Amino acid sequence: MRHRYPIMTPASENLAFLCRVAAWTGFVVCLGWLAFFMSLQDWELACSLLILAVVILPCWRLALKGHFSTGLMGAQIACLLFVVVFCYRYDVSDSTVQRTTHLYLPVIALVGYMNYQRYRSRLQIIIILASLIAFIFYCSNHSLFSIDNPVSRSFRVVSAWLNPVLATLFLFGGIVAMHTDFSRRAQRAKAIHHALYNEQFMLMYQPLVDSTGQVVGAEALIRWNHPTSGLLLPSAFIPDAQDAGLMPMIGEWVITHAFNELLKWQASADTRHLSVSINITADHLMQPDFVRKLLNRVSQENIPCKQVHLELTESVFVSDPDTVAARMNELAAIGFMFSLDDFGTGFSSLSALRGLPLEQIKIDRSFISSASENQKGEVIVRNIARLGSELGLEVVAEGIETEQQWLMMKEYGCSVFQGFYFSPAVSSSQFAHLVAQGLPVKQ
């Protein structure tokens, strides 16, 4: 029986959904309080809610633009300050009515914890600790650090009942959302495991061409042939695989199948010259047996190392650059070639060029696109290409989509090109056909 698993939903979509639910729920609650304050003609309390809304609105817009964690932390800070000020100025305990606004502080801490699971930040830790400390403080002190500013008794009586109910509902909703998120992660990890063991993954190959348009190699790109969702791009499942710690397993699968394809190319004179580029993630490279496994494959399968480009992104060098450099040097000594992918998008590019055994840099497609649109982009791309050439590195321009971009990057000194202008990623059989027939590129 074939098992069915849910479609892989990118984490950003789940976050956006949770953000919308929380925002609309908070909006309804605040609107209700605003109407209540206005009915009491307590304009100071009404204005305090309006100020909170004005402060949170930019945070919401920031989250919608894709900066979810930053926007959420901004909203947490605004709510934390609002609760602290409200407890100081308005919600003061006395012998008849207890303070209740501080009950929202654990909710802020819980939201912070959920956000921290996705984006590790010291600021988020500070927000969580501040929320919990403020909660403990207001639970332990009825009148300390408060002012005698009595407000309507009607408000205090209503809030004494309503705030505990709302805070409990918010807390329950947060726990349910966190449980749902954890369950979805477990389901996605299970689905990826299932795909690995049932050969649902496949490799596709995007041609790399020289300045004449002749194919000189290919980049191996993984796809998931999902039984119900069709062919899925890496963006639909790689983030989940990374969260679940499955990238070393997927990386081993990619290397095995890419090596098998390279050996097939060796059997034909038409494809014997081709190289294959394989993306290596940081968690895969840092596996203790990564180098040993590669060396074993080389000796057992007679892999032509000089035709293998191991592509690393700049994020690989962040955690332990000395270990990364040592492993690169060990593999380079037996012939493996190294390529720095997405060059220019991180912060360690120049230091990486200085001391690592790199043979190739790949200019990120975003720079190629901007170079054809404005002069600043053109200057950046031209200098990246010149830097690589003067350092004796092969410079690859990826993301070529038009003839204009191809001609421009050739003029700047790039020697290898990749992009939809030549061909999208295709199956191994289609790639062999392209090599045999030649790409339909204008000379």
SVG drawing of the C-alpha trace seen along z (x, -y; Angstrom):
<svg xmlns="http://www.w3.org/2000/svg" viewBox="-21 -61 68 63">
<polyline fill="none" stroke="black" stroke-width="0.4" points="0.0,0.0 1.4,-3.4 1.4,-5.8 0.3,-9.4 1.9,-12.3 0.9,-16.0 2.3,-18.4 5.4,-20.1 4.4,-23.6 7.3,-26.1 7.8,-27.2 7.3,-30.8 3.7,-30.0 2.9,-28.4 4.5,-31.3 2.5,-33.8 -0.7,-31.9 0.0,-31.9 0.8,-35.5 -2.5,-36.4 -4.5,-34.3 -2.8,-36.0 -3.1,-39.5 -6.8,-39.2 -7.5,-37.7 -5.6,-40.5 -7.4,-43.0 -10.8,-41.7 -9.9,-41.7 -8.5,-45.3 -11.5,-46.5 -13.7,-45.1 -11.8,-46.8 -11.7,-50.0 -15.5,-50.0 -15.8,-49.3 -13.5,-52.2 -15.4,-54.5 -18.7,-53.5 -17.2,-54.4 -15.9,-57.6 -12.5,-56.8 -10.5,-58.4 -7.1,-57.9 -7.5,-54.1 -8.9,-54.3 -5.9,-56.3 -3.5,-53.8 -4.9,-51.1 -4.8,-53.2 -1.1,-53.9 -0.4,-50.2 -2.1,-49.6 -0.1,-52.3 3.1,-50.8 2.3,-47.2 1.1,-48.1 4.7,-48.5 5.7,-45.2 2.8,-43.5 3.8,-45.0 7.4,-43.9 6.2,-40.4 4.1,-40.4 7.2,-41.5 9.0,-38.3 10.8,-39.5 8.6,-37.5 10.9,-36.9 12.0,-40.6 8.4,-41.8 7.2,-39.4 10.0,-40.5 9.0,-44.1 5.4,-43.3 6.5,-41.4 8.5,-44.4 5.5,-46.7 3.1,-44.4 5.5,-43.9 6.0,-47.6 2.2,-48.2 1.5,-45.5 4.2,-46.9 3.0,-50.5 -0.7,-49.5 0.0,-47.6 2.0,-50.5 -0.5,-53.2 -4.0,-51.6 -4.3,-48.0 -3.4,-48.3 -4.4,-45.8 -6.4,-46.8 -8.3,-45.0 -11.3,-44.3 -10.0,-43.7 -6.8,-41.9 -4.5,-43.0 -5.0,-40.8 -3.3,-42.5 0.0,-40.9 -1.5,-37.5 -0.7,-38.2 3.1,-38.2 3.4,-34.4 1.7,-34.5 4.4,-36.9 7.1,-34.6 5.5,-31.6 5.3,-33.4 8.9,-34.4 9.9,-30.8 8.1,-29.7 9.9,-32.4 13.2,-31.4 12.9,-27.9 12.9,-29.3 15.4,-32.2 18.0,-32.1 18.5,-35.6 19.8,-37.1 17.2,-39.8 14.5,-37.1 16.0,-35.5 16.0,-39.0 12.3,-39.5 11.4,-36.1 13.3,-36.6 11.9,-40.2 8.4,-38.9 8.8,-36.2 10.6,-38.4 7.8,-41.1 5.2,-38.4 6.8,-37.1 7.2,-40.7 3.6,-41.6 2.4,-38.3 4.5,-39.0 3.8,-42.7 0.3,-44.1 1.1,-47.8 4.8,-48.2 6.0,-50.0 2.5,-51.2 0.8,-54.6 -2.5,-55.4 -4.5,-56.2 -7.9,-54.7 -9.9,-54.0 -13.5,-53.0 -14.6,-50.3 -16.7,-48.9 -13.5,-48.3 -11.7,-46.7 -14.5,-44.3 -14.9,-43.3 -11.1,-42.9 -10.8,-40.8 -13.0,-38.2 -12.2,-38.8 -8.4,-39.0 -7.8,-35.6 -10.2,-34.0 -8.5,-35.8 -5.0,-35.1 -5.8,-31.4 -7.3,-31.2 -4.2,-32.9 -1.9,-30.6 -3.9,-27.6 -3.9,-28.7 -0.1,-29.2 0.4,-25.7 -1.9,-24.2 -0.1,-26.1 3.3,-24.9 2.1,-21.3 0.7,-21.5 4.0,-23.0 6.0,-20.2 3.6,-17.6 3.9,-19.0 7.7,-18.9 7.6,-15.3 5.3,-14.4 7.5,-16.2 10.6,-14.5 8.8,-11.1 7.8,-11.9 11.4,-12.7 12.6,-9.5 9.9,-7.6 11.1,-9.4 14.7,-8.4 14.0,-4.7 11.5,-4.5 13.6,-6.2 11.2,-9.2 14.1,-11.6 15.7,-12.1 18.6,-14.1 18.2,-16.6 21.1,-18.2 21.4,-21.8 24.1,-22.2 27.2,-24.4 28.5,-25.8 31.6,-27.6 31.9,-30.9 31.0,-29.1 27.9,-27.5 29.4,-24.0 28.4,-21.9 31.3,-21.4 29.5,-19.9 26.3,-20.0 25.1,-20.9 23.3,-18.0 20.0,-19.3 17.7,-17.2 14.0,-17.0 11.3,-15.1 8.9,-13.1 6.2,-13.3 3.4,-10.7 0.6,-13.2 2.1,-16.6 4.2,-16.0 7.8,-17.2 8.9,-19.4 11.7,-21.8 14.3,-21.8 12.8,-24.9 9.7,-22.8 11.6,-20.2 15.2,-21.2 14.4,-23.6 12.4,-20.8 15.2,-18.3 17.7,-20.7 15.5,-21.2 15.2,-17.4 18.9,-16.8 18.4,-14.8 20.7,-16.7 23.7,-14.4 21.5,-11.4 20.2,-13.4 23.7,-14.6 25.0,-11.0 22.2,-10.1 23.0,-12.9 26.7,-12.1 26.1,-8.4 23.7,-9.1 25.9,-11.9 29.0,-9.7 27.0,-6.9 26.0,-9.4 29.6,-10.6 30.8,-7.0 28.2,-6.6 29.6,-9.7 33.0,-8.1 31.8,-5.3 31.2,-7.5 33.6,-9.8 30.9,-12.4 30.5,-12.9 33.8,-11.7 35.0,-15.3 32.0,-16.5 32.3,-17.6 29.6,-17.3 28.9,-19.9 27.5,-18.7 26.1,-21.0 27.5,-20.2 25.7,-21.6 27.5,-22.6 26.0,-19.9 27.0,-17.3 30.5,-18.5 30.9,-18.6 30.0,-14.9 33.1,-13.1 33.1,-10.5 32.5,-12.8 36.1,-12.8 36.5,-9.0 33.4,-8.1 34.5,-10.2 37.9,-8.7 36.5,-5.2 34.2,-5.8 37.1,-7.2 39.3,-4.1 36.5,-1.6 34.6,-3.1 37.5,-4.8 35.9,-8.2 37.6,-10.9 38.0,-13.5 39.2,-16.3 35.8,-16.2 33.9,-16.7 33.2,-20.2 32.0,-20.3 30.0,-23.5 30.0,-25.2 28.1,-28.3 29.7,-30.9 27.6,-29.8 29.7,-26.6 32.7,-28.6 30.8,-30.3 30.8,-27.6 34.3,-26.0 36.4,-27.5 39.6,-25.7 38.0,-22.3 36.3,-23.2 39.7,-24.3 41.4,-21.1 38.8,-18.9 38.9,-20.9 42.7,-20.6 42.6,-16.9 40.1,-16.4 41.8,-18.8 45.0,-16.8 43.5,-13.9 42.0,-15.9 38.5,-17.2 37.7,-20.7 35.9,-23.2 33.5,-25.9 32.2,-28.8 28.5,-29.1 26.4,-32.3 29.6,-34.4 29.0,-37.9 25.9,-37.2 27.6,-36.5 30.2,-38.1 33.2,-35.8 33.9,-35.8 37.2,-37.6 38.6,-35.6 37.5,-32.4 39.3,-33.4 42.5,-34.1 43.2,-30.8 41.1,-28.0 41.7,-25.6 39.1,-27.0 39.1,-26.5 35.9,-28.2 33.5,-30.9 29.9,-31.3 28.4,-34.8 24.9,-34.7 22.0,-35.1 20.7,-38.1 23.9,-40.1 23.5,-38.9 19.9,-40.2 20.7,-43.5 23.7,-44.0 21.3,-44.1 19.0,-46.6 21.2,-49.3 24.8,-50.7 25.6,-49.8 24.8,-46.2 26.9,-46.2 29.9,-47.6 29.5,-45.0 29.4,-42.1 32.3,-43.4 34.5,-43.7 33.6,-40.3 34.5,-38.7 37.7,-40.6 38.7,-39.7 38.1,-36.0 40.1,-36.1 43.0,-37.9 43.1,-35.3 43.3,-32.6 39.8,-31.2 37.3,-30.0 34.3,-32.4 30.8,-31.0 27.9,-33.2 24.7,-31.5 21.1,-32.6 21.7,-33.6 18.3,-34.2 18.9,-36.4 21.4,-36.7 22.3,-40.2 23.3,-38.8 25.4,-36.1 27.3,-38.5 27.8,-40.9 29.2,-38.3 31.5,-37.0 32.8,-40.5 33.5,-40.8 35.7,-37.7 33.4,-34.8 34.3,-31.5 31.4,-29.2 27.7,-30.0 24.5,-28.5 20.9,-29.4 17.5,-29.0 18.9,-30.8 20.7,-27.6 18.5,-25.0 16.6,-24.3 17.5,-21.3 16.6,-18.2 16.7,-14.4 19.9,-12.4 18.6,-11.0 17.5,-14.5 20.9,-15.9 22.7,-13.2 20.6,-14.1 21.4,-17.8 25.1,-17.0 24.8,-14.8 22.7,-17.3 24.2,-20.5 22.3,-23.3 20.3,-25.7 22.3,-28.7 22.8,-31.7 26.5,-32.1"/>
</svg>
